[in-house]
Amino acid sequence: MKLSLKHMAKSTTLGDMSMNRSLLGWLVLKGALVGIIAGFFGATFRYMILESEHWRWTLLEGMTYQTAVFWILGMVVMAFIIDRLLAWAPLSGGSGIPQIEGEMMGLFDMKPYRTLISKYIGGVLTGLAGFSVGREGPAVQLGGAAGKIVSYWLNSGLREQRILTSAGSAAGLAAAFSAPVSGAMFVFEEVHKSFYPYLVIPTFIAAFISNYITVSIFGLQPALGFTVMEGVPIQYLFYLVGVGLVMGLVGVVFCRTIFAFKRFFGWMKVSRFMKLVFTFVVVALIGFDSQLLLGGGNDLVSHLAYGINGGDMASHEGQAYHFAAMNDPVSGTYGLWLLAAIVVGKILLTCFCYGSGAQGGIFLPMLVIGAATGAFCESALTHLGLIETGLLPQFVIGAMGGMLAAAMRTPILAILLVLEMTNSFNNIYAIGIVTIVAYLVSEFLKEPPIYDSLLQDMTDLPSYESVQTFFQTKVPVVSTYVEIPLRTLTLPEGTMIVSICRNGSYIVPLASEHLEPGDELQISCQRGSLKAAKEFFKGR
């Protein structure tokens, strides 16, 4: 069946799209267009960040009194520019990932042209200044804005607009990390938390085309510049459980520190411009002493994994950075105090920079924190004689996955992203063990996903504990709540019986209906009442 231009232009609803292969075909083409545009902005943004960081390293290395004065004045100017950009495009501040999630939920309606310009310029300026923020969050929002712009050009309906915005977000992450599958999985697991064909196909198309543009600029090598070919010996897999426990705790601490600094900046009774000036000047003063903690930390991860002893390190993206502060390895591992200082310092500086509200993400800094914590664990175990030397890279990449899973609560994405960024598929067991354990620790401590919490902080969404969830249970043979009307049951607050399945047939749970032994129940309840609801149906 041929699809007319008139049909292309009309609003797309869920009913229209059901089983419509013509629309799916057009979504493939539109997804490809989104991938080209989002890939261009994402790849050039990544290049500009790297060039600005290289320029900063060169400038601050030969610091003089005149250079210091020039740099401080430049910081004030950059703070002014970012303040004006945030006033012009309010949704361009911070990471950009919560904004995309809010866009999908109908909470925000970002102005894509303004957001794209503000995010691009602001992200480059914070990278130049040395903010401990990442490029991935801004790249996601840049891609999402590009997708929304394409939907404007094609006169798409709301549903198609959100699909194209999502596809652009995946393309943005693919450009930031050269990880197209992870970019798509990010949209499915983090943004939509669901899969359906009309989302999956254009999202993958956009992500792969964006990645093609990116690798044309940066090459086919992994985003982090190294691959770990050797796996962890099976006798040491038990220690990875301990690493997972540590990463779960570090992830929770990081999430809570983010909001501690946001409260700190909220407590400051000065204008946003003065808050930005304060942040820029503090970052500058730190850079005068050492640049080790500045920037997103892409090359710091490579250095931690390989343990190069001082001197110049040519990064995989053509940069040459100096890590003189890290030339203190002991028997092939780093000093524990140095690694602990990197972990604590990176957490504090990242949360401080992010709390200011300037453009910049936390994705890459989380990977750096995970890498440093993994190196700390490996160094401690080696010093204690519990493991052999030479396992530093394996612990580094495993801990990176654990950090993402603990903070974001997206274990599948965490495993895939680390595998794609390092091409270390021989270590899938090590990464998987640390990731799952860290995820469970965060779940046990009831730490909500960081991006959900940031979105809630920007809106009036209900708390994570009050969000509805579902579980299934079966009515036991011996129970006190059978053979009585449902209206008489005193269920925990926020809990309801959604459906009853009896002998293969579904029954509407009306107030006059009653339960029988063997009934399969679908229960809806608030996350905070999940334990009480399960105990109610199993313990009576």
Rosetta blueprint (number, residue, H / E / L):
1 M L
2 K L
3 L L
4 S L
5 L H
6 K H
7 H H
8 M H
9 A H
10 K L
11 S L
12 T L
13 T L
14 L H
15 G H
16 D H
17 M H
18 S L
19 M L
20 N L
21 R H
22 S H
23 L H
24 L H
25 G H
26 W H
27 L H
28 V H
29 L H
30 K H
31 G H
32 A H
33 L H
34 V H
35 G H
36 I H
37 I H
38 A H
39 G H
40 F H
41 F H
42 G H
43 A H
44 T H
45 F H
46 R H
47 Y H
48 M H
49 I H
50 L H
51 E H
52 S H
53 E H
54 H H
55 W H
56 R H
57 W H
58 T H
59 L H
60 L H
61 E H
62 G L
63 M L
64 T L
65 Y H
66 Q H
67 T H
68 A H
69 V H
70 F H
71 W H
72 I H
73 L H
74 G H
75 M H
76 V H
77 V H
78 M H
79 A H
80 F H
81 I H
82 I H
83 D H
84 R H
85 L H
86 L H
87 A H
88 W H
89 A L
90 P H
91 L H
92 S H
93 G L
94 G E
95 S L
96 G L
97 I H
98 P H
99 Q H
100 I H
101 E H
102 G H
103 E H
104 M H
105 M L
106 G L
107 L L
108 F L
109 D L
110 M L
111 K L
112 P H
113 Y H
114 R H
115 T H
116 L H
117 I H
118 S H
119 K H
120 Y H
121 I H
122 G H
123 G H
124 V H
125 L H
126 T H
127 G H
128 L H
129 A H
130 G L
131 F L
132 S L
133 V L
134 G E
135 R L
136 E H
137 G H
138 P H
139 A H
140 V H
141 Q H
142 L H
143 G H
144 G H
145 A H
146 A H
147 G H
148 K H
149 I H
150 V H
151 S H
152 Y H
153 W H
154 L L
155 N L
156 S L
157 G L
158 L H
159 R H
160 E H
161 Q H
162 R H
163 I H
164 L H
165 T H
166 S H
167 A H
168 G H
169 S H
170 A H
171 A H
172 G H
173 L H
174 A H
175 A H
176 A H
177 F H
178 S L
179 A L
180 P H
181 V H
182 S H
183 G H
184 A H
185 M H
186 F H
187 V H
188 F H
189 E H
190 E H
191 V H
192 H H
193 K L
194 S L
195 F L
196 Y L
197 P H
198 Y H
199 L H
200 V H
201 I H
202 P H
203 T H
204 F H
205 I H
206 A H
207 A H
208 F H
209 I H
210 S H
211 N H
212 Y H
213 I H
214 T H
215 V H
216 S H
217 I H
218 F H
219 G L
220 L L
221 Q L
222 P L
223 A L
224 L L
225 G L
226 F L
227 T L
228 V L
229 M L
230 E L
231 G L
232 V L
233 P L
234 I H
235 Q H
236 Y H
237 L H
238 F H
239 Y H
240 L H
241 V H
242 G H
243 V H
244 G H
245 L H
246 V H
247 M H
248 G H
249 L H
250 V H
251 G H
252 V H
253 V H
254 F H
255 C H
256 R H
257 T H
258 I H
259 F H
260 A H
261 F H
262 K H
263 R H
264 F H
265 F H
266 G H
267 W H
268 M L
269 K L
270 V L
271 S L
272 R H
273 F H
274 M H
275 K H
276 L H
277 V H
278 F H
279 T H
280 F H
281 V H
282 V H
283 V H
284 A H
285 L H
286 I H
287 G H
288 F H
289 D H
290 S L
291 Q L
292 L L
293 L L
294 L L
295 G L
296 G L
297 G L
298 N H
299 D H
300 L H
301 V H
302 S H
303 H H
304 L H
305 A H
306 Y H
307 G L
308 I L
309 N L
310 G L
311 G L
312 D E
313 M E
314 A E
315 S L
316 H L
317 E L
318 G L
319 Q L
320 A E
321 Y E
322 H E
323 F L
324 A H
325 A H
326 M H
327 N L
328 D L
329 P E
330 V E
331 S L
332 G L
333 T E
334 Y E
335 G L
336 L H
337 W H
338 L H
339 L H
340 A H
341 A H
342 I H
343 V H
344 V H
345 G H
346 K H
347 I H
348 L H
349 L H
350 T H
351 C H
352 F H
353 C H
354 Y H
355 G H
356 S L
357 G L
358 A L
359 Q E
360 G L
361 G E
362 I L
363 F H
364 L H
365 P H
366 M H
367 L H
368 V H
369 I H
370 G H
371 A H
372 A H
373 T H
374 G H
375 A H
376 F H
377 C H
378 E H
379 S H
380 A H
381 L H
382 T H
383 H H
384 L L
385 G L
386 L L
387 I L
388 E L
389 T L
390 G L
391 L L
392 L H
393 P H
394 Q H
395 F H
396 V H
397 I H
398 G H
399 A H
400 M H
401 G H
402 G H
403 M H
404 L H
405 A H
406 A H
407 A H
408 M H
409 R L
410 T L
411 P H
412 I H
413 L H
414 A H
415 I H
416 L H
417 L H
418 V H
419 L H
420 E H
421 M H
422 T H
423 N L
424 S L
425 F H
426 N H
427 N H
428 I H
429 Y H
430 A H
431 I H
432 G H
433 I H
434 V H
435 T H
436 I H
437 V H
438 A H
439 Y H
440 L H
441 V H
442 S H
443 E H
444 F H
445 L L
446 K L
447 E L
448 P L
449 P L
450 I H
451 Y H
452 D H
453 S H
454 L H
455 L H
456 Q H
457 D H
458 M H
459 T L
460 D L
461 L L
462 P L
463 S L
464 Y H
465 E H
466 S H
467 V L
468 Q E
469 T E
470 F E
471 F E
472 Q E
473 T E
474 K E
475 V L
476 P L
477 V L
478 V L
479 S L
480 T L
481 Y L
482 V L
483 E L
484 I L
485 P E
486 L H
487 R H
488 T H
489 L L
490 T L
491 L L
492 P L
493 E L
494 G L
495 T L
496 M E
497 I E
498 V E
499 S E
500 I E
501 C E
502 R E
503 N L
504 G L
505 S E
506 Y E
507 I E
508 V L
509 P L
510 L L
511 A L
512 S L
513 E L
514 H E
515 L L
516 E L
517 P L
518 G L
519 D L
520 E E
521 L E
522 Q E
523 I E
524 S E
525 C E
526 Q E
527 R H
528 G H
529 S H
530 L H
531 K H
532 A H
533 A H
534 K H
535 E H
536 F H
537 F H
538 K H
539 G L
540 R L
